[in-house]
Amino acid sequence: MANQNEFPTALALDPICGQPRQAARVATLRSPRALADAGLIASDRVPLLETVAERYTVAVPATLAALIDPAHAEDPIALQVIPDPRELVTRPEERLDPIGDEAFSPVRGVTHRYRDRVLLRPLLSCPLYCRFCFRREVVGRAAGSLTPAELDAAVDYIASTPAIREVILTGGDPLLLSARRLRDLLERLAAVPHVESLRIHTRVPIATPDTVSAALLRALRPAKPVWLAVHVNHVRELGDAACAALGRLADSGIPLLGQTVLLRGVNDQSTTLADLFRRLVALRVKPYYLHHPDLAPGTAHFRVSLAEGRALYAALRGHLPGHAIPTYVLDIPGGAGKVPVEAPWVEAEPDGGWRILDRKGERHRYETWLQTSLGEE
């Protein structure tokens, strides 16, 4: 595979934040026909990709569309956001609910997997739809947002469960809520005495950075600490607008974390990951998690093996300072939670499989057939 750092220069990039000198301004692209009209795919691919779009929602916002080089077949942004026929191929190991959200959902919109924290999903809309998303079976659906009564029930559950110390807003993307609705929700959660901190997982500063407005910044200042975890997978996503949005957040005193998914063809080289993590640190974003890809349907072409991932991660040691290296984690299929991809949590077995030890000390088998690389198909 070509080195992702030797990226073609069809788009001349700013050395600081990757802003194309001539970035076309277009509306969010929501169909294969719109992608073709914008020059991001060939017109003859539209009918085939429309079959993908019928199952999985398409949205490519203007900021990211402007950073894609359509002349390069393996553009790392295009690979993440443009539909692919391989998404319609579901392998035996793939699951509709790969990390087991539903098994730990006491009320709609809440996942309570760990004793001291919960996920709260107020809506299931996103500014863009990643082709590898582990919630791809549910995001982008019209009925995905919680009703006022459902949101009340979710907040009531949190308020009535004293063990909960952190609420993590995810989705969908919570920053798609209006500033008023977001402020009201954060204030309600901050008013719960046993909730000590709030965390928000988002793609907004990368996908639609103009959304990071003064009103939004004010909304992110309730009475309890708010941490913002920003999902970014490749340094080319960090254009000028994204850099400026992250700067506004950091200047407002909001702690920023970085989340990255390890993706075949996008960032599966140690130099590519190192470039991203260095840039994030320079932008005052602490690299937090490097996620091993989940077993979501139709995502096999993105998955690397655990052996490959461990080798990539090991190569970062000694080339980055400790604060620039995230924790490499695997979400155990079925809902047993995240574990670091290192001993004693993850260990190879003689037959080529893997033994996974969860936080409760229970063992799980991660079979070799989950590790088949795309090149063998």
N, C-alpha and C positions, 0 to 999 in steps of 0.2 A: 504493500500500500504506500502511496506517495506520502511524503512527510507533510503533515498539515501546516507546518510552519513555512514551507516553501510554497506559499499560496500565490496564484497568478496575480498580476498587477493590472488586470483590466479595470479595476476600481482603484484609483490612487488614494491611499489611506493616510490620514493624519497620524503621525508617529505616536501621539499621546492616546487618543481615544478612538481611532478607527473611523472617523467621519469621512464618508465619500465626498469628494469635492463637487460632484454633480449628482445629488441624490434626488431622484424623481419623487415628487409628492403625490401620493395616491391615497384613496380611501382604503379602509380595511378590505382586503380581498376575501370574499366569502364563498367562492365557487371555483371549480376548475376553469370555467369560461373566463372568469375575472382574472385568474392567474395567467391564462393565455393572452388575454388582452393587454396585460401588463408586461408581457414578454418574458415571464418567468418559466413557462413551459411551452412546448410546441403545441400548436393547435390540434394536431392529429392525436394528441394524448388525451384530449378533453373527454371523449366518450368513455374511455376506460376509467379515468380518474373520477368521473361522475358516479360510477358504481361504488367507489370507495367513499365518496362524500355522502352518499345515501345512508351509510352506516355510521361514519365517524365525522363529526362536525369539522368544517374547515374555517379558519380565520387567520389571516396573515396581515398584521397591522402595518401601516405605512412606514413606520420607523425601521422595522426589520426588513420589509420588502426592499427598501432603498439600499440596504447593505448586502443584498444577495447579488452575486455575480452569475447571471444566467448562462454565461458562456462556459462555466466550469461545472461539470457533471457532478462533482462531489463537494459543492459548496457546503460548508458545515452548518450554515443557517438554513439553507434550502432543505437539506436532509432532515432537519428537525420539524419543518412546518409544512412542506408540500406533500400532499397525499401520494401514496405509493401502492401499487396493486398487491404487493406482498402483505399489506395490512389485512387482506381478506383471507389469508391462510392462517388457520388456527392449528397450532401443534398440540399434541396430547398433554404436554406438561402445563400448558397455559390455562389460566383461570379467569373467570369473569370478575372475581373479587380476590386478586392475587395476594393482598396482605391481610385479608380477613376482617375488613371493616365491619361488615354486617353482623358477624358473630359477637361483636363487642359494642353493639349499639343499643343502649337502654331506651332512648327516645330518638325520634327522627332528627338527623343532623348532628348527632353526638356519637363519638367513638371513645369508649373508656377502656383502653387496653392496659394502661399503666395506672397503678393505684393513685399517684399524686398529680396526674395531669390528664386532660381530655382534649380531643379534637372537637372543634365546633365548625360546622360547614353551613354558613348562613345562605349560601347560594352556590350554584354549580355552573356559573358562567365564567369564562376566561377571556382575556384580551386577545389571546391566540390559543390555538389548539395543537399541542405538541403531539406528534405522531407516535410517541412512545409512552404516553401518559398511562399510569396504572389505574386511573379512574375513567379511562376513555369510553367505557360502556355507559357512563351516566352523565359526564360533563357535556354541556352544550344543549341540554334538553330543556324545553320550555317550562316544564313543571319542576325544575330542579331547585328553585329557591324555596326557603321555608316560608310558610304563611306566618302572619303575626302570632297566631295561636301556637303554632309549632315552635316559633322562636321563644315565646314565653315559656313553653314547656321545657325547652332546652336550658334556658337560664334558670328556671325553677329547679331542674335536676342538679345543676352545678351548685346552686345556693343550698340545696338540701344534702349535699355530700361533702362533709367537712374534710375528707382526705384530699380533696382536689386543691392543689396549690398553684397550678398553672393552667391557663386556658390557651389553646393554640387554635387560632382562626385560620382555616384553610378552606378548600373548596374543590373546584372553582377558585376564584381569586377574590378575597375579601375587599381588596382595594377598588373593586368595581362598584361597591356600595357608594352611594353619594356621601359626601363629607358629613352631612347632617346625620344620616342613618348610621354611619360608621362611628361617629362621635357618641351618639346615643347608646349604641351597643357596647362600646368600650367602657363608657361610664357606668352602665348597668353591671357589667362584669367586675369593674374595679370596686364597686360598692359592696361586693360580696366579701365579708371580713376574711375568710380563709383563703381567698385567691390572692396570691402574693405578686404574681407577674402575668403578663400577657405576651403572646407571641403571634406574629402574623406571617404566613407564608405567601409569597407573591411573586408574580412575573411582571407586574405593572411598571416598575422603574426601568425595565429592559424593553418591554413591548410597547408601552404607551407612556413614555416618560413625562409628557406634558401633563398627564393626570396628577403628577406630584405637585400640586398647587399649594398656595398659602393656606387655603381652607383645609386641605387634606393634612398638612403639617400641624395645623391647630387641632384637628380631630385626633391626631396620634399622641396627644398629651393628656391622657386621663390622670387620675390620682395615683395609679399604680404604674410601675415600669412597663414599657412596651419595647419588645425586641422585634426587629424586622428581618426575616430570613428571605433573601433574594435568590431566586433560581436563575442561574446563568451557567451555560455549558461550554462556551467557547469565547475566546477573547474578542473575536470579531463582532460579538453581540454588543460590545461596549463602545458604541458610537458616542459622538459628542453629546447628544441629547440624553442618553443613558448616564453618562458620566456626570452631567450637570444635575440630573435628578438625584443620583446617589449623593452628590455633594450637598444638595439642599437638605436631604434627610440627615446626613452626618452633621452638618452645621446646626441643625435643630436639636442636636443632642440625642438622636435616636440611635441606639446601638444596632449595627448592621452585621448580619451573618450571611455567608454565601453557601448555597446548596447547589451541587452539581451532580448530574447523572452520568455515569460512565457509559458512553455510547460508541458502538462500532462505527468507524468511518467519520465520526465527528470529533472525538477527543481521545481516542484510544492509543495515544502516544505520550510518553512521559514528558517530552519537551512541550507538547501542546498543553498538557495540564499545568506544567510549571509556568508557562507564559500566562495562563489564565489566573493562577493563584497569586503570582507576583502582581499582576495588574489590580486584582481585587484588593490586596493589601495596600497598594498605592492609593486606592480610592477609599480607604478606611472601611473596608469590608473584610471581616474575619472569615476565611474559609472554614466552614463548619462541618459539613458532611459531603463526602463523595459516595453516592449511592450506587451499589451494584444494581443493574436494571432488573425490574420486577417481571414476573411471568404474566404480563398482560396479553390478551389475545392479539395476534397479528403483529407482534413486536420482535420476533426471533431475529430479524435482520439487524437489529440494534444490539443484541446481546453479545457480550464477550464472556469467555469462560472465567471461572474463579481463578484458575491458574494464571491466565493472562492478566486479570485484574491485580492479583497479588504481585506479579512481576512489575507491572507498571507502578504500583504504589511504592514498592521497595526502591525503585529507581529514583523516586523523589527525595529519599533520605540522603542527606549530605549535599543536596543541590538547592535546597530551600531552607530558610530558617524555620524553627519549630512552629511559630505562630502562623506561618503560611501554608502549613500542611493540614488539611482536614482529616477527620476520622473516616476511614473507608468502612462502610457498613453494608450489611445484607439484611433485608427484611425477610424473615423466615416465612416461606409460603404457608398460608393458612391462619396467620394471626399470632404467632408466638413472639413477635416483636423484633426489634433491630438488635444485631450483635456486630461487633467489630470483625472485620474479615482478617483475623489473625489468631494465632494460638493464645489461649486454649479454646477459644470460641469456635474457630473453624480449623479443622485439621484434615489433611488428606488421608484416605484409607488405601490399603494395598491394591484394591481392585480398581482404583481410579475414581471412586466416589468420594464424597465428603461427609464428615461427621460434624454436625452443627450443634453446639451446646447453647440452649437458651438461658435467659436470665434466671429461670427457676431451677436450672440444673438438669433439665430434661434434654435428651438427645434426639436429634432429627437427622434423617438421612437425606442428603442432597445428591441425587443420582447422577451418574455420568451422562445419562441421556438428556439431562437438563443443560449440559455443558457443550452440546454439539455446536461447533462454530458454523457460521453461515457459509463459509467456503466449501464445506463438505456437501452442501445440498446442490 
